[in-house]
Amino acid sequence: MNRTKGDEEEYWNSSKFKAFTFDDEDDELSQLKESKRAVNSLRDFVDDDDDDDLERVSWSGEPVGSISWSIKETAGNSGSNSEQLKGRNSFSSYAQLPKPASTYSLSSFFRGRTRPGSFQSLSDALSDTPAKSYAPELRRPKGEYRDYSNDWSPSDTVRRLRKGKVCSLERFRSLQDKLQLLEEAVSMHDGNVITAVLIFLKRTLSKEILFRELEVRQIALRHFIHFLKEIGEQKLLLDLFRFLDRTEELALSHYREHLNIQDPEKRKEFLKTCIGLPFSAEDSAHIQDHYTLLERQIIIEANDRHLESAGQTEIFRKHPRKASILNMPLVTTLFYSCFYHYMEAEGTFSSPVNLKKTFKIPDKQYVLTALAARAKLRAWHDVDALFTTKNWLGYTKKRAPIGFHRVVEILHKNSAPVQILQEYVNLVEDVDTKLNLATKFKCHDVVIDTCRDLKDRQQLVAYRSKVDKGSAEEEKIDAILSSSQIRWKN
């Protein structure tokens, strides 16, 4: 079936259900419908008998039927079709109606009627439009429009910040408003809100005013100090401590700057300047030890690098260094000295004994570190000498400040032979601990002898199943079980 272009457009655009479109035609039709309802509501206010008393004029203000109106009407009709096509694609609002010459009089416009033989009225034209369903546009809540306003009070602003909403603080320009904003943030007890307000104050207030106001607000001051430490603004933090006359915190913050110095010589010189700062007695000792340790590390590193490059020292040939000793902790330096310089005289800087005396290292820490270093090298003679002591009569005795159970664990970790393990397991005083360690590390002789001493036949019989058949340990167990000289308790 053939359709004209206008009919085909009306067919495709008159669907009962229609998806969202950016086309402007639907907006114009909905707006014209609104106009229709407005016109119909005015019919009751206009008397039908007053038609002859009212003068009919066109949109241009000229009386309908005059000579000038007829000329403009003829010219307007010729271009009405083209202007109607343009109007469909325009984005004008319903208030901007086209202004060609019209055949409507004011009375017919308000009544919704036309003259005989003239064009249809607005209401009649709209009544011919096919019915369509249009979704109403929902207005936003008034609270959403206030999101973009600048009328928030300090308390409202803080509440919004606490809820995570975007809120500009730039409108608070006076010092009184800024301090009130800070007071409200502190009263909320929310660290994130307090920090956000402090960042704003840091950016908008001078340093002197900010420090003065924070001095009387301790909660905000603590948050600000923590914030400066987190972001690493050492200069501003030092100025704040200097203003508050916190000399010890000032010294500690100054000392913390050494972490940013990579060159060992420059770091050593910086630490030297920290020695005279007003630290506490304990902290002053630590600063002095830090400076002395770095000074020795520089000397040891230079000497060992030379020995390693020369290739004349056996320990450096068998075990090349994996890392530099510079800026290492004291325990790491002690382990390094016990590994590479264990037998050196006490007078050298790299001697473990010298380090122990200089830095007052406790015996337990020294023995534990030296044991780990010498066991890693499998120097069992040095391990034995480490625990051998002499009394005033000249008798030797093995003594371990860390306990022989820890000695056994460290030796097993470094793959010590069974004979070495058994020797130190036998030195464990607690019987239950001794049996557990001997069973765990398969020290069979220790387990067998302990069970025999305890006269525990059942435990010995149970352990017999854990040794290899035909082994010397099995034969030893059988000999003990068959002995008539032992009075078993079970």
Buried (B, 14 or more C-beta within 10 A) or exposed (E): EEEEEEEEEEEEBEEEEBEEEEEBEBBBBBBBBEBBEEBEEEEEEBEEEEBEEBEBBBBEEBEBEEEEBEEBBEEBEEEBEEEEEEBEEEEEEBEEBBEBBBBBBBBBBBBBBBBEEBBBBBBEEBEEEEEBEEEEEEEEEEEEEEEEEEEBEBBEBBBBBBEEEEBEBEEBEEEEBBBBBBBBBBEBEBBEBBBBBBBBBBEBBEEEBBBEBBEEBEBBBEBBBEBBEEEEBBEBBBBBBBBBEBEEBBBBBBBBBBEEBEEBEEBBEBBBEBEEBEBEEEBBEEBBBBBBBBBBBBEBBEBBBEBBEEEEEEBBEEEEBEEEBBBBEBEBBBBBBBBBBBEBEEEBBBBBBBBBEBBEBEEEBBBBBBBBBBBBBEBBEBBBEBBEEEEEEEEEEBEBEBBBBBBBBBBBEBEBEBEBBBBBBBBBEEEEBBBBBBBEBBBBBBBBBBBBEBEBBEBBEEBBEEBEEEEEBBEBBEEBBEEEEEEEEE
